[in-house]
Amino acid sequence: MLVLPVVWLLSAAGIYIAALRSGMKAFKWALAALFTGPLLLPLFNSHKRLLLNKARGRNTVLFRP
């Protein structure tokens, strides 16, 4: 019963820290994570990838080992 709110708070804190490290609007993402919980992670990752592609340019390739 207590596990679900704890998971939602931890995911909101994790998304807040990840948004700060990525240079995104951290408070907005943390607030969205409070309402949706871990379901926001795919949207966050795709948004972060789109911002990175926008910042680096259209024809660049990111190296991922």
N, C-alpha and C positions, 0 to 999 in steps of 0.2 A: 504494500500500500504506500509506503514511504519511498519506494525505489523510483517510481515514475517521476515525482517532482524533483528528486535529487538528480536523476539523469537529465532532465530538462534544464536544470540550473547549471549543471556541469557542461552541457553542450552549449548553452548560451555564453558561459565564461570562455570556453574554448574557441568559439566563433569570434568573440570579442577580441581575444588575443591574436587570432589568425588575421582578423581584419586590420588590427593595428600594425602587425608586421608586414602586411601587404600594402599598406598605404590607402586603405579604403575607409569609408565612414563607419567607424567601429560601433558607435552607439546605435545607429540605425540597424545594423546587422544583429547586435545583441538583443535589441528590442524585438526584432522579428523572430529570433531564436527562442525568446521567452514564450512566444505565442505558438510556435510550431514545433519547437523541440528539435530533435535530431533529423526530422524530415526536411529541414532547410539545408542540410549539408550538400546535396547534389546541386541545388540552385546556387549556393555560395561558391562551390568549386567552379562551376561553369562561368559565373560572373567574374571571378578572379582570373580565369583563363582568358576571357574576352578582353578584360582591361589590360592584361599583359600583352596580348596580341596588338591591341590598339596603341599601346605605348611603344612597342618595339618596331612596329611597321607591319605591313601586310605580307610581304614576301620573305620574312625571316623564319628560320626553323629553330625551334627550341630543342636542345639536346637533352634527352632523358635516358640515362643508362638503365 
